[in-house]
C-alpha cells in the first residue's frame, strides 16, 4: 500500500511554543459570542426553529425579556469562553511538553 509523503516538514514539527491563554480566551470569546448573536437573530427570523432557541437557553435565563436575554447571553458566552480557556490552555501546554 502506497502512502503520500512530501519532502516538506509540517508547520508544527520542531516548534515548542506554548498556547497563549489570552489569545485562546479572546478567540473562544469571539466564537461563542458570535454564535450566540447569530442564534439570537435567527430566533426572530425563524421563531419556530428549535436550534436557535436551544442555544439561547444555554446562556440566558429569561428568554421573555429581549434586552436582558441579549446581555445575559453575551456575558454568559464570554464567561464560558474564558472558563474554557483557563481550563484548557494549561492542560494543553503541559501535555504538549511531552
N, CA, C and O atoms as a CHARMM CRD file, in Angstrom:
* protein
*
  392
    1    1 UNK  N      0.84100  -1.15200   0.00000 PROA 1      0.00000
    2    1 UNK  CA     0.00000   0.00000   0.00000 PROA 1      0.00000
    3    1 UNK  C      0.90300   1.23700   0.00000 PROA 1      0.00000
    4    1 UNK  O      1.84000   1.33200   0.79200 PROA 1      0.00000
    5    2 UNK  N      0.61700   2.15700  -0.87400 PROA 2      0.00000
    6    2 UNK  CA     1.42700   3.36000  -1.00200 PROA 2      0.00000
    7    2 UNK  C      0.90600   4.44400  -0.06400 PROA 2      0.00000
    8    2 UNK  O     -0.29400   4.54500   0.19000 PROA 2      0.00000
    9    3 UNK  N      1.83000   5.24400   0.44000 PROA 3      0.00000
   10    3 UNK  CA     1.44500   6.38600   1.26800 PROA 3      0.00000
   11    3 UNK  C      1.92100   7.65700   0.59700 PROA 3      0.00000
   12    3 UNK  O      2.90700   7.66100  -0.14000 PROA 3      0.00000
   13    4 UNK  N      1.21800   8.71600   0.86000 PROA 4      0.00000
   14    4 UNK  CA     1.60000  10.00100   0.30500 PROA 4      0.00000
   15    4 UNK  C      2.55400  10.69200   1.26300 PROA 4      0.00000
   16    4 UNK  O      2.23900  10.87700   2.43900 PROA 4      0.00000
   17    5 UNK  N      3.71300  11.07000   0.76300 PROA 5      0.00000
   18    5 UNK  CA     4.68100  11.79500   1.57600 PROA 5      0.00000
   19    5 UNK  C      5.23500  12.94600   0.76100 PROA 5      0.00000
   20    5 UNK  O      5.21500  12.93400  -0.47000 PROA 5      0.00000
   21    6 UNK  N      5.71600  13.91400   1.46200 PROA 6      0.00000
   22    6 UNK  CA     6.38100  15.02000   0.79400 PROA 6      0.00000
   23    6 UNK  C      7.67400  15.31700   1.53300 PROA 6      0.00000
   24    6 UNK  O      7.85800  14.89600   2.67500 PROA 6      0.00000
   25    7 UNK  N      8.54500  16.02400   0.89200 PROA 7      0.00000
   26    7 UNK  CA     9.81800  16.36300   1.49400 PROA 7      0.00000
   27    7 UNK  C      9.72200  17.51300   2.48100 PROA 7      0.00000
   28    7 UNK  O     10.67300  17.79400   3.21000 PROA 7      0.00000
   29    8 UNK  N      8.58100  18.17200   2.50400 PROA 8      0.00000
   30    8 UNK  CA     8.43100  19.32200   3.39800 PROA 8      0.00000
   31    8 UNK  C      8.08100  18.86300   4.80900 PROA 8      0.00000
   32    8 UNK  O      7.41500  17.84600   4.99900 PROA 8      0.00000
   33    9 UNK  N      8.53900  19.62900   5.79000 PROA 9      0.00000
   34    9 UNK  CA     8.15300  19.33800   7.16300 PROA 9      0.00000
   35    9 UNK  C      6.85100  20.07200   7.47000 PROA 9      0.00000
   36    9 UNK  O      6.56100  21.11900   6.89100 PROA 9      0.00000
   37   10 UNK  N      6.08500  19.51700   8.37400 PROA 10     0.00000
   38   10 UNK  CA     4.82300  20.16600   8.72600 PROA 10     0.00000
   39   10 UNK  C      5.08700  21.39300   9.58800 PROA 10     0.00000
   40   10 UNK  O      6.16700  21.54400  10.15800 PROA 10     0.00000
   41   11 UNK  N      4.10400  22.25200   9.67400 PROA 11     0.00000
   42   11 UNK  CA     4.26600  23.51400  10.38900 PROA 11     0.00000
   43   11 UNK  C      4.50700  23.29900  11.88100 PROA 11     0.00000
   44   11 UNK  O      5.19600  24.10100  12.51100 PROA 11     0.00000
   45   12 UNK  N      3.95900  22.24300  12.45200 PROA 12     0.00000
   46   12 UNK  CA     4.08900  22.02400  13.88400 PROA 12     0.00000
   47   12 UNK  C      5.33400  21.26000  14.28300 PROA 12     0.00000
   48   12 UNK  O      5.60200  21.13900  15.47900 PROA 12     0.00000
   49   13 UNK  N      6.09600  20.74800  13.35900 PROA 13     0.00000
   50   13 UNK  CA     7.25300  19.93600  13.68000 PROA 13     0.00000
   51   13 UNK  C      8.39100  20.80500  14.20100 PROA 13     0.00000
   52   13 UNK  O      8.81300  21.75800  13.54600 PROA 13     0.00000
   53   14 UNK  N      8.87100  20.46800  15.37100 PROA 14     0.00000
   54   14 UNK  CA    10.01800  21.15800  15.92000 PROA 14     0.00000
   55   14 UNK  C      9.70300  22.46300  16.63200 PROA 14     0.00000
   56   14 UNK  O     10.60600  23.08300  17.19400 PROA 14     0.00000
   57   15 UNK  N      8.46800  22.88900  16.62600 PROA 15     0.00000
   58   15 UNK  CA     8.12200  24.11900  17.32100 PROA 15     0.00000
   59   15 UNK  C      7.67400  23.78000  18.73300 PROA 15     0.00000
   60   15 UNK  O      6.83800  22.89900  18.93400 PROA 15     0.00000
   61   16 UNK  N      8.22500  24.47200  19.69200 PROA 16     0.00000
   62   16 UNK  CA     7.85400  24.23900  21.08200 PROA 16     0.00000
   63   16 UNK  C      7.31500  25.52500  21.67200 PROA 16     0.00000
   64   16 UNK  O      7.84000  26.02200  22.66800 PROA 16     0.00000
   65   17 UNK  N      6.27700  26.06300  21.06900 PROA 17     0.00000
   66   17 UNK  CA     5.68000  27.29300  21.56800 PROA 17     0.00000
   67   17 UNK  C      4.40100  26.95300  22.31300 PROA 17     0.00000
   68   17 UNK  O      3.54700  26.24000  21.78600 PROA 17     0.00000
   69   18 UNK  N      4.26000  27.45400  23.52800 PROA 18     0.00000
   70   18 UNK  CA     3.03900  27.15900  24.29000 PROA 18     0.00000
   71   18 UNK  C      1.84700  27.93500  23.74600 PROA 18     0.00000
   72   18 UNK  O      1.99600  28.96600  23.09000 PROA 18     0.00000
   73   19 UNK  N      0.67700  27.41800  24.03300 PROA 19     0.00000
   74   19 UNK  CA    -0.56300  28.07300  23.64100 PROA 19     0.00000
   75   19 UNK  C     -0.76900  29.29700  24.53500 PROA 19     0.00000
   76   19 UNK  O     -0.61300  29.21700  25.75300 PROA 19     0.00000
   77   20 UNK  N     -1.11400  30.41300  23.93100 PROA 20     0.00000
   78   20 UNK  CA    -1.28200  31.66400  24.65600 PROA 20     0.00000
   79   20 UNK  C     -2.68000  31.71600  25.26200 PROA 20     0.00000
   80   20 UNK  O     -3.67400  31.56000  24.55300 PROA 20     0.00000
   81   21 UNK  N     -2.75600  31.93500  26.57600 PROA 21     0.00000
   82   21 UNK  CA    -4.03400  31.96100  27.28200 PROA 21     0.00000
   83   21 UNK  C     -4.91700  33.11300  26.81900 PROA 21     0.00000
   84   21 UNK  O     -6.11300  32.92000  26.59900 PROA 21     0.00000
   85   22 UNK  N     -4.35600  34.29600  26.67000 PROA 22     0.00000
   86   22 UNK  CA    -5.14800  35.46300  26.28900 PROA 22     0.00000
   87   22 UNK  C     -5.67400  35.31700  24.85800 PROA 22     0.00000
   88   22 UNK  O     -6.83900  35.61100  24.58900 PROA 22     0.00000
   89   23 UNK  N     -4.82200  34.86800  23.95300 PROA 23     0.00000
   90   23 UNK  CA    -5.26400  34.69300  22.56900 PROA 23     0.00000
   91   23 UNK  C     -6.34500  33.62200  22.46000 PROA 23     0.00000
   92   23 UNK  O     -7.31300  33.78300  21.71700 PROA 23     0.00000
   93   24 UNK  N     -6.17900  32.54800  23.19200 PROA 24     0.00000
   94   24 UNK  CA    -7.19100  31.49400  23.18500 PROA 24     0.00000
   95   24 UNK  C     -8.49500  31.98200  23.79600 PROA 24     0.00000
   96   24 UNK  O     -9.57400  31.68200  23.28600 PROA 24     0.00000
   97   25 UNK  N     -8.39900  32.73100  24.88400 PROA 25     0.00000
   98   25 UNK  CA    -9.60100  33.27400  25.51900 PROA 25     0.00000
   99   25 UNK  C    -10.36300  34.21000  24.60500 PROA 25     0.00000
  100   25 UNK  O    -11.58700  34.12600  24.50900 PROA 25     0.00000
  101   26 UNK  N     -9.64200  35.11200  23.92500 PROA 26     0.00000
  102   26 UNK  CA   -10.32700  36.03200  23.01200 PROA 26     0.00000
  103   26 UNK  C    -10.87700  35.30900  21.79000 PROA 26     0.00000
  104   26 UNK  O    -11.94500  35.66300  21.29100 PROA 26     0.00000
  105   27 UNK  N    -10.16800  34.31300  21.30900 PROA 27     0.00000
  106   27 UNK  CA   -10.67900  33.54700  20.17100 PROA 27     0.00000
  107   27 UNK  C    -11.95100  32.79600  20.50800 PROA 27     0.00000
  108   27 UNK  O    -12.91100  32.80900  19.73700 PROA 27     0.00000
  109   28 UNK  N    -11.95900  32.13700  21.66400 PROA 28     0.00000
  110   28 UNK  CA   -13.17000  31.43000  22.08600 PROA 28     0.00000
  111   28 UNK  C    -14.30500  32.40900  22.39300 PROA 28     0.00000
  112   28 UNK  O    -15.46800  32.12100  22.11000 PROA 28     0.00000
  113   29 UNK  N    -13.97000  33.56000  22.97000 PROA 29     0.00000
  114   29 UNK  CA   -14.99400  34.56300  23.25500 PROA 29     0.00000
  115   29 UNK  C    -15.65100  35.04800  21.97700 PROA 29     0.00000
  116   29 UNK  O    -16.87600  35.13500  21.89900 PROA 29     0.00000
  117   30 UNK  N    -14.84500  35.36500  20.97900 PROA 30     0.00000
  118   30 UNK  CA   -15.43400  35.84900  19.72300 PROA 30     0.00000
  119   30 UNK  C    -16.27100  34.76600  19.05400 PROA 30     0.00000
  120   30 UNK  O    -17.30200  35.06900  18.45400 PROA 30     0.00000
  121   31 UNK  N    -15.84700  33.51800  19.14800 PROA 31     0.00000
  122   31 UNK  CA   -16.62100  32.43600  18.53600 PROA 31     0.00000
  123   31 UNK  C    -17.95100  32.22000  19.25400 PROA 31     0.00000
  124   31 UNK  O    -18.99500  32.13600  18.60700 PROA 31     0.00000
  125   32 UNK  N    -17.92400  32.12900  20.58800 PROA 32     0.00000
  126   32 UNK  CA   -19.15900  31.85300  21.32000 PROA 32     0.00000
  127   32 UNK  C    -20.11700  33.04000  21.31000 PROA 32     0.00000
  128   32 UNK  O    -21.32700  32.85300  21.18300 PROA 32     0.00000
  129   33 UNK  N    -19.59400  34.25300  21.44100 PROA 33     0.00000
  130   33 UNK  CA   -20.45900  35.42500  21.37400 PROA 33     0.00000
  131   33 UNK  C    -21.04400  35.57000  19.97300 PROA 33     0.00000
  132   33 UNK  O    -22.22100  35.89600  19.81700 PROA 33     0.00000
  133   34 UNK  N    -20.22700  35.33000  18.96400 PROA 34     0.00000
  134   34 UNK  CA   -20.72500  35.38900  17.58800 PROA 34     0.00000
  135   34 UNK  C    -21.81200  34.37400  17.32900 PROA 34     0.00000
  136   34 UNK  O    -22.82100  34.69600  16.70200 PROA 34     0.00000
  137   35 UNK  N    -21.62800  33.14800  17.80200 PROA 35     0.00000
  138   35 UNK  CA   -22.66900  32.12600  17.64100 PROA 35     0.00000
  139   35 UNK  C    -23.94400  32.50900  18.38100 PROA 35     0.00000
  140   35 UNK  O    -25.04600  32.28900  17.87800 PROA 35     0.00000
  141   36 UNK  N    -23.79600  33.08400  19.57600 PROA 36     0.00000
  142   36 UNK  CA   -24.98300  33.49500  20.32200 PROA 36     0.00000
  143   36 UNK  C    -25.74000  34.59400  19.58600 PROA 36     0.00000
  144   36 UNK  O    -26.96700  34.54800  19.48900 PROA 36     0.00000
  145   37 UNK  N    -25.02000  35.57500  19.07300 PROA 37     0.00000
  146   37 UNK  CA   -25.68300  36.67900  18.36400 PROA 37     0.00000
  147   37 UNK  C    -26.36300  36.17300  17.09400 PROA 37     0.00000
  148   37 UNK  O    -27.46500  36.61700  16.76900 PROA 37     0.00000
  149   38 UNK  N    -25.73100  35.25900  16.37700 PROA 38     0.00000
  150   38 UNK  CA   -26.35400  34.69100  15.17300 PROA 38     0.00000
  151   38 UNK  C    -27.62600  33.92700  15.54900 PROA 38     0.00000
  152   38 UNK  O    -28.65700  34.08400  14.89500 PROA 38     0.00000
  153   39 UNK  N    -27.56100  33.11000  16.58700 PROA 39     0.00000
  154   39 UNK  CA   -28.75100  32.36800  17.01500 PROA 39     0.00000
  155   39 UNK  C    -29.82400  33.30100  17.55900 PROA 39     0.00000
  156   39 UNK  O    -31.01500  33.05200  17.37000 PROA 39     0.00000
  157   40 UNK  N    -29.41500  34.37200  18.23000 PROA 40     0.00000
  158   40 UNK  CA   -30.36900  35.35900  18.73400 PROA 40     0.00000
  159   40 UNK  C    -31.10700  36.01100  17.56900 PROA 40     0.00000
  160   40 UNK  O    -32.32400  36.18700  17.62500 PROA 40     0.00000
  161   41 UNK  N    -30.38200  36.36600  16.52400 PROA 41     0.00000
  162   41 UNK  CA   -31.01300  36.96300  15.34000 PROA 41     0.00000
  163   41 UNK  C    -31.89500  35.94400  14.61800 PROA 41     0.00000
  164   41 UNK  O    -32.97800  36.28800  14.14500 PROA 41     0.00000
  165   42 UNK  N    -31.43800  34.69100  14.53200 PROA 42     0.00000
  166   42 UNK  CA   -32.23700  33.65200  13.87100 PROA 42     0.00000
  167   42 UNK  C    -33.52900  33.36100  14.61900 PROA 42     0.00000
  168   42 UNK  O    -34.51700  32.95100  14.01000 PROA 42     0.00000
  169   43 UNK  N    -33.53400  33.56900  15.93100 PROA 43     0.00000
  170   43 UNK  CA   -34.76000  33.30200  16.68000 PROA 43     0.00000
  171   43 UNK  C    -35.87300  34.28400  16.30800 PROA 43     0.00000
  172   43 UNK  O    -37.05100  33.97500  16.49100 PROA 43     0.00000
  173   44 UNK  N    -35.51600  35.46500  15.78600 PROA 44     0.00000
  174   44 UNK  CA   -36.53100  36.41000  15.31600 PROA 44     0.00000
  175   44 UNK  C    -36.94800  36.10300  13.88800 PROA 44     0.00000
  176   44 UNK  O    -38.11200  36.27100  13.52300 PROA 44     0.00000
  177   45 UNK  N    -35.99600  35.65500  13.08300 PROA 45     0.00000
  178   45 UNK  CA   -36.28800  35.33300  11.68400 PROA 45     0.00000
  179   45 UNK  C    -37.07000  34.03000  11.58400 PROA 45     0.00000
  180   45 UNK  O    -37.99300  33.91900  10.77800 PROA 45     0.00000
  181   46 UNK  N    -36.70300  33.04200  12.40000 PROA 46     0.00000
  182   46 UNK  CA   -37.31200  31.71800  12.36200 PROA 46     0.00000
  183   46 UNK  C    -37.77700  31.35600  13.77700 PROA 46     0.00000
  184   46 UNK  O    -37.09900  30.59700  14.47000 PROA 46     0.00000
  185   47 UNK  N    -38.93000  31.89200  14.21400 PROA 47     0.00000
  186   47 UNK  CA   -39.36100  31.70400  15.60100 PROA 47     0.00000
  187   47 UNK  C    -39.69700  30.26200  15.96700 PROA 47     0.00000
  188   47 UNK  O    -39.63400  29.89900  17.14200 PROA 47     0.00000
  189   48 UNK  N    -40.04700  29.44300  14.99900 PROA 48     0.00000
  190   48 UNK  CA   -40.41900  28.05800  15.30200 PROA 48     0.00000
  191   48 UNK  C    -39.21000  27.12800  15.35000 PROA 48     0.00000
  192   48 UNK  O    -39.33900  25.96800  15.74100 PROA 48     0.00000
  193   49 UNK  N    -38.05300  27.61800  14.96000 PROA 49     0.00000
  194   49 UNK  CA   -36.85500  26.77700  14.93500 PROA 49     0.00000
  195   49 UNK  C    -36.37200  26.44200  16.33200 PROA 49     0.00000
  196   49 UNK  O    -36.32300  27.30900  17.20500 PROA 49     0.00000
  197   50 UNK  N    -36.02000  25.20200  16.54100 PROA 50     0.00000
  198   50 UNK  CA   -35.58100  24.78100  17.86900 PROA 50     0.00000
  199   50 UNK  C    -34.11700  25.03800  18.14800 PROA 50     0.00000
  200   50 UNK  O    -33.73800  25.23000  19.30400 PROA 50     0.00000
  201   51 UNK  N    -33.28400  25.04800  17.12000 PROA 51     0.00000
  202   51 UNK  CA   -31.85000  25.22100  17.31000 PROA 51     0.00000
  203   51 UNK  C    -31.45300  26.54300  17.92800 PROA 51     0.00000
  204   51 UNK  O    -30.73600  26.56300  18.92800 PROA 51     0.00000
  205   52 UNK  N    -31.90400  27.65100  17.35400 PROA 52     0.00000
  206   52 UNK  CA   -31.53500  28.93900  17.95700 PROA 52     0.00000
  207   52 UNK  C    -32.03700  29.09600  19.38500 PROA 52     0.00000
  208   52 UNK  O    -31.33800  29.64600  20.23600 PROA 52     0.00000
  209   53 UNK  N    -33.24100  28.61600  19.64600 PROA 53     0.00000
  210   53 UNK  CA   -33.79700  28.76300  20.99400 PROA 53     0.00000
  211   53 UNK  C    -33.03900  27.89600  21.99800 PROA 53     0.00000
  212   53 UNK  O    -32.85700  28.29700  23.14700 PROA 53     0.00000
  213   54 UNK  N    -32.60100  26.72400  21.57700 PROA 54     0.00000
  214   54 UNK  CA   -31.83300  25.86500  22.47600 PROA 54     0.00000
  215   54 UNK  C    -30.49800  26.50500  22.82900 PROA 54     0.00000
  216   54 UNK  O    -30.06900  26.44500  23.98100 PROA 54     0.00000
  217   55 UNK  N    -29.83100  27.12200  21.84500 PROA 55     0.00000
  218   55 UNK  CA   -28.54300  27.77700  22.10500 PROA 55     0.00000
  219   55 UNK  C    -28.74600  28.97500  23.03100 PROA 55     0.00000
  220   55 UNK  O    -27.91900  29.22100  23.90800 PROA 55     0.00000
  221   56 UNK  N    -29.82900  29.71900  22.84800 PROA 56     0.00000
  222   56 UNK  CA   -30.11200  30.87900  23.69900 PROA 56     0.00000
  223   56 UNK  C    -30.36800  30.43400  25.12800 PROA 56     0.00000
  224   56 UNK  O    -29.91800  31.09000  26.06900 PROA 56     0.00000
  225   57 UNK  N    -31.08600  29.32500  25.30700 PROA 57     0.00000
  226   57 UNK  CA   -31.37800  28.83400  26.65900 PROA 57     0.00000
  227   57 UNK  C    -30.12500  28.34700  27.38300 PROA 57     0.00000
  228   57 UNK  O    -30.13100  28.24700  28.61000 PROA 57     0.00000
  229   58 UNK  N    -29.05000  28.04200  26.65100 PROA 58     0.00000
  230   58 UNK  CA   -27.80700  27.64300  27.31400 PROA 58     0.00000
  231   58 UNK  C    -27.20600  28.78500  28.12200 PROA 58     0.00000
  232   58 UNK  O    -26.64500  28.55800  29.19400 PROA 58     0.00000
  233   59 UNK  N    -27.31800  30.00600  27.62100 PROA 59     0.00000
  234   59 UNK  CA   -26.60900  31.12900  28.21800 PROA 59     0.00000
  235   59 UNK  C    -27.50600  32.20400  28.81400 PROA 59     0.00000
  236   59 UNK  O    -26.99400  33.12000  29.45700 PROA 59     0.00000
  237   60 UNK  N    -28.81000  32.13500  28.63300 PROA 60     0.00000
  238   60 UNK  CA   -29.71800  33.16500  29.15500 PROA 60     0.00000
  239   60 UNK  C    -30.83600  32.50400  29.95800 PROA 60     0.00000
  240   60 UNK  O    -31.33800  31.44100  29.59400 PROA 60     0.00000
  241   61 UNK  N    -31.21600  33.15800  31.06100 PROA 61     0.00000
  242   61 UNK  CA   -32.22600  32.55700  31.93500 PROA 61     0.00000
  243   61 UNK  C    -33.62700  33.10800  31.70600 PROA 61     0.00000
  244   61 UNK  O    -34.60300  32.45800  32.07900 PROA 61     0.00000
  245   62 UNK  N    -33.75100  34.28200  31.10600 PROA 62     0.00000
  246   62 UNK  CA   -35.06400  34.90300  30.89800 PROA 62     0.00000
  247   62 UNK  C    -35.29600  35.17400  29.42000 PROA 62     0.00000
  248   62 UNK  O    -35.03100  36.28300  28.95600 PROA 62     0.00000
  249   63 UNK  N    -35.77900  34.19900  28.67000 PROA 63     0.00000
  250   63 UNK  CA   -35.97600  34.43000  27.24400 PROA 63     0.00000
  251   63 UNK  C    -37.14700  35.35200  26.90900 PROA 63     0.00000
  252   63 UNK  O    -37.33900  35.69300  25.74100 PROA 63     0.00000
  253   64 UNK  N    -37.92800  35.76200  27.90200 PROA 64     0.00000
  254   64 UNK  CA   -39.06200  36.64700  27.63800 PROA 64     0.00000
  255   64 UNK  C    -38.63200  38.09600  27.44600 PROA 64     0.00000
  256   64 UNK  O    -39.21800  38.80600  26.62800 PROA 64     0.00000
  257   65 UNK  N    -37.63200  38.54300  28.17500 PROA 65     0.00000
  258   65 UNK  CA   -37.13200  39.90600  28.08700 PROA 65     0.00000
  259   65 UNK  C    -35.99500  39.94600  27.06100 PROA 65     0.00000
  260   65 UNK  O    -34.93300  39.36700  27.29300 PROA 65     0.00000
  261   66 UNK  N    -36.20900  40.61800  25.94100 PROA 66     0.00000
  262   66 UNK  CA   -35.27300  40.57300  24.81700 PROA 66     0.00000
  263   66 UNK  C    -33.92700  41.19000  25.18300 PROA 66     0.00000
  264   66 UNK  O    -32.88800  40.58500  24.91600 PROA 66     0.00000
  265   67 UNK  N    -33.91800  42.36100  25.77700 PROA 67     0.00000
  266   67 UNK  CA   -32.66200  43.03500  26.10300 PROA 67     0.00000
  267   67 UNK  C    -31.88200  42.26400  27.16300 PROA 67     0.00000
  268   67 UNK  O    -30.66800  42.09900  27.05100 PROA 67     0.00000
  269   68 UNK  N    -32.57900  41.79800  28.17900 PROA 68     0.00000
  270   68 UNK  CA   -31.90500  41.02800  29.23000 PROA 68     0.00000
  271   68 UNK  C    -31.34900  39.71600  28.67700 PROA 68     0.00000
  272   68 UNK  O    -30.26600  39.28500  29.07100 PROA 68     0.00000
  273   69 UNK  N    -32.08200  39.08900  27.77400 PROA 69     0.00000
  274   69 UNK  CA   -31.60300  37.86100  27.14900 PROA 69     0.00000
  275   69 UNK  C    -30.32800  38.10900  26.35900 PROA 69     0.00000
  276   69 UNK  O    -29.39200  37.31200  26.42600 PROA 69     0.00000
  277   70 UNK  N    -30.28300  39.19900  25.61500 PROA 70     0.00000
  278   70 UNK  CA   -29.09300  39.51800  24.83100 PROA 70     0.00000
  279   70 UNK  C    -27.89500  39.78100  25.73300 PROA 70     0.00000
  280   70 UNK  O    -26.80600  39.26400  25.48300 PROA 70     0.00000
  281   71 UNK  N    -28.08400  40.57400  26.77000 PROA 71     0.00000
  282   71 UNK  CA   -26.97100  40.89500  27.67900 PROA 71     0.00000
  283   71 UNK  C    -26.50900  39.64500  28.42800 PROA 71     0.00000
  284   71 UNK  O    -25.30800  39.39000  28.52000 PROA 71     0.00000
  285   72 UNK  N    -27.44200  38.86900  28.95900 PROA 72     0.00000
  286   72 UNK  CA   -27.07900  37.63700  29.66200 PROA 72     0.00000
  287   72 UNK  C    -26.37700  36.64700  28.73600 PROA 72     0.00000
  288   72 UNK  O    -25.42000  35.98400  29.13700 PROA 72     0.00000
  289   73 UNK  N    -26.85000  36.55400  27.51500 PROA 73     0.00000
  290   73 UNK  CA   -26.25200  35.62200  26.57000 PROA 73     0.00000
  291   73 UNK  C    -24.84000  36.00100  26.17900 PROA 73     0.00000
  292   73 UNK  O    -23.96300  35.14200  26.09400 PROA 73     0.00000
  293   74 UNK  N    -24.61500  37.28300  25.93900 PROA 74     0.00000
  294   74 UNK  CA   -23.26500  37.73200  25.57800 PROA 74     0.00000
  295   74 UNK  C    -22.31500  37.54500  26.76200 PROA 74     0.00000
  296   74 UNK  O    -21.20600  37.03700  26.59600 PROA 74     0.00000
  297   75 UNK  N    -22.74700  37.95200  27.94800 PROA 75     0.00000
  298   75 UNK  CA   -21.89500  37.79400  29.13100 PROA 75     0.00000
  299   75 UNK  C    -21.68700  36.31800  29.48700 PROA 75     0.00000
  300   75 UNK  O    -20.58700  35.91900  29.87100 PROA 75     0.00000
  301   76 UNK  N    -22.73100  35.52000  29.36000 PROA 76     0.00000
  302   76 UNK  CA   -22.59500  34.08900  29.62700 PROA 76     0.00000
  303   76 UNK  C    -21.68700  33.39500  28.63400 PROA 76     0.00000
  304   76 UNK  O    -20.91000  32.51700  29.01200 PROA 76     0.00000
  305   77 UNK  N    -21.77100  33.77200  27.37800 PROA 77     0.00000
  306   77 UNK  CA   -20.88900  33.20500  26.36100 PROA 77     0.00000
  307   77 UNK  C    -19.44100  33.58900  26.62200 PROA 77     0.00000
  308   77 UNK  O    -18.54200  32.75800  26.49000 PROA 77     0.00000
  309   78 UNK  N    -19.21400  34.84100  26.99100 PROA 78     0.00000
  310   78 UNK  CA   -17.85400  35.29300  27.28800 PROA 78     0.00000
  311   78 UNK  C    -17.30300  34.57500  28.52200 PROA 78     0.00000
  312   78 UNK  O    -16.14200  34.16700  28.54000 PROA 78     0.00000
  313   79 UNK  N    -18.13500  34.42400  29.54500 PROA 79     0.00000
  314   79 UNK  CA   -17.68400  33.72800  30.75300 PROA 79     0.00000
  315   79 UNK  C    -17.36700  32.26900  30.46600 PROA 79     0.00000
  316   79 UNK  O    -16.37200  31.74100  30.96300 PROA 79     0.00000
  317   80 UNK  N    -18.19700  31.61600  29.67400 PROA 80     0.00000
  318   80 UNK  CA   -17.93900  30.21500  29.31800 PROA 80     0.00000
  319   80 UNK  C    -16.66300  30.08800  28.49100 PROA 80     0.00000
  320   80 UNK  O    -15.90900  29.12900  28.65300 PROA 80     0.00000
  321   81 UNK  N    -16.42400  31.04200  27.61400 PROA 81     0.00000
  322   81 UNK  CA   -15.21700  31.00500  26.78700 PROA 81     0.00000
  323   81 UNK  C    -13.96000  31.15800  27.63500 PROA 81     0.00000
  324   81 UNK  O    -12.99800  30.41200  27.45500 PROA 81     0.00000
  325   82 UNK  N    -13.96000  32.11300  28.55400 PROA 82     0.00000
  326   82 UNK  CA   -12.77200  32.31500  29.38800 PROA 82     0.00000
  327   82 UNK  C    -12.57300  31.17300  30.37400 PROA 82     0.00000
  328   82 UNK  O    -11.43400  30.80300  30.66100 PROA 82     0.00000
  329   83 UNK  N    -13.64800  30.61100  30.89600 PROA 83     0.00000
  330   83 UNK  CA   -13.51600  29.44400  31.76500 PROA 83     0.00000
  331   83 UNK  C    -12.91000  28.27000  30.99900 PROA 83     0.00000
  332   83 UNK  O    -12.04200  27.56400  31.51100 PROA 83     0.00000
  333   84 UNK  N    -13.37700  28.07400  29.77500 PROA 84     0.00000
  334   84 UNK  CA   -12.82100  27.01800  28.93500 PROA 84     0.00000
  335   84 UNK  C    -11.34400  27.26300  28.64200 PROA 84     0.00000
  336   84 UNK  O    -10.53900  26.33300  28.69500 PROA 84     0.00000
  337   85 UNK  N    -10.98600  28.50000  28.33600 PROA 85     0.00000
  338   85 UNK  CA    -9.58600  28.82000  28.04400 PROA 85     0.00000
  339   85 UNK  C     -8.70300  28.60100  29.27200 PROA 85     0.00000
  340   85 UNK  O     -7.60300  28.06100  29.15900 PROA 85     0.00000
  341   86 UNK  N     -9.18400  29.02000  30.44600 PROA 86     0.00000
  342   86 UNK  CA    -8.38800  28.87100  31.67600 PROA 86     0.00000
  343   86 UNK  C     -8.18400  27.39500  32.01400 PROA 86     0.00000
  344   86 UNK  O     -7.13800  27.02200  32.54500 PROA 86     0.00000
  345   87 UNK  N     -9.16400  26.56300  31.71600 PROA 87     0.00000
  346   87 UNK  CA    -9.02200  25.13400  31.98500 PROA 87     0.00000
  347   87 UNK  C     -8.23900  24.41100  30.89000 PROA 87     0.00000
  348   87 UNK  O     -7.47900  23.48700  31.17900 PROA 87     0.00000
  349   88 UNK  N     -8.41900  24.82100  29.64500 PROA 88     0.00000
  350   88 UNK  CA    -7.84100  24.09800  28.52000 PROA 88     0.00000
  351   88 UNK  C     -6.36400  24.39800  28.30500 PROA 88     0.00000
  352   88 UNK  O     -5.57200  23.47700  28.10300 PROA 88     0.00000
  353   89 UNK  N     -5.98000  25.66900  28.34400 PROA 89     0.00000
  354   89 UNK  CA    -4.62300  26.06600  27.95700 PROA 89     0.00000
  355   89 UNK  C     -3.54700  25.44600  28.85500 PROA 89     0.00000
  356   89 UNK  O     -2.57300  24.91400  28.32300 PROA 89     0.00000
  357   90 UNK  N     -3.67100  25.48600  30.18400 PROA 90     0.00000
  358   90 UNK  CA    -2.61200  24.84900  30.98400 PROA 90     0.00000
  359   90 UNK  C     -2.49800  23.33700  30.75200 PROA 90     0.00000
  360   90 UNK  O     -1.39600  22.79100  30.72200 PROA 90     0.00000
  361   91 UNK  N     -3.63400  22.67400  30.59200 PROA 91     0.00000
  362   91 UNK  CA    -3.59700  21.23100  30.34300 PROA 91     0.00000
  363   91 UNK  C     -2.94800  20.94900  28.99200 PROA 91     0.00000
  364   91 UNK  O     -2.11800  20.04800  28.87700 PROA 91     0.00000
  365   92 UNK  N     -3.32100  21.71200  27.97500 PROA 92     0.00000
  366   92 UNK  CA    -2.73500  21.52900  26.64900 PROA 92     0.00000
  367   92 UNK  C     -1.23100  21.79100  26.68000 PROA 92     0.00000
  368   92 UNK  O     -0.45300  21.00600  26.13900 PROA 92     0.00000
  369   93 UNK  N     -0.82200  22.88400  27.30700 PROA 93     0.00000
  370   93 UNK  CA     0.60200  23.20800  27.35500 PROA 93     0.00000
  371   93 UNK  C      1.39500  22.14600  28.10600 PROA 93     0.00000
  372   93 UNK  O      2.51800  21.82000  27.72100 PROA 93     0.00000
  373   94 UNK  N      0.81800  21.60600  29.17000 PROA 94     0.00000
  374   94 UNK  CA     1.50700  20.55400  29.92100 PROA 94     0.00000
  375   94 UNK  C      1.65700  19.28100  29.08000 PROA 94     0.00000
  376   94 UNK  O      2.71500  18.65100  29.06600 PROA 94     0.00000
  377   95 UNK  N      0.57500  18.91700  28.37900 PROA 95     0.00000
  378   95 UNK  CA     0.63600  17.71000  27.54900 PROA 95     0.00000
  379   95 UNK  C      1.50600  17.89600  26.31700 PROA 95     0.00000
  380   95 UNK  O      2.12200  16.94000  25.84700 PROA 95     0.00000
  381   96 UNK  N      1.56600  19.12100  25.78300 PROA 96     0.00000
  382   96 UNK  CA     2.36800  19.38100  24.59600 PROA 96     0.00000
  383   96 UNK  C      3.85300  19.34700  24.89400 PROA 96     0.00000
  384   96 UNK  O      4.65400  19.16100  23.97700 PROA 96     0.00000
  385   97 UNK  N      4.25100  19.52200  26.16400 PROA 97     0.00000
  386   97 UNK  CA     5.66500  19.45200  26.53100 PROA 97     0.00000
  387   97 UNK  C      6.22100  18.05300  26.37600 PROA 97     0.00000
  388   97 UNK  O      7.42500  17.88800  26.18100 PROA 97     0.00000
  389   98 UNK  N      5.39900  17.07600  26.45500 PROA 98     0.00000
  390   98 UNK  CA     5.87000  15.67300  26.43200 PROA 98     0.00000
  391   98 UNK  C      6.29700  15.24300  25.09600 PROA 98     0.00000
  392   98 UNK  O      6.71400  14.09900  24.91900 PROA 98     0.00000
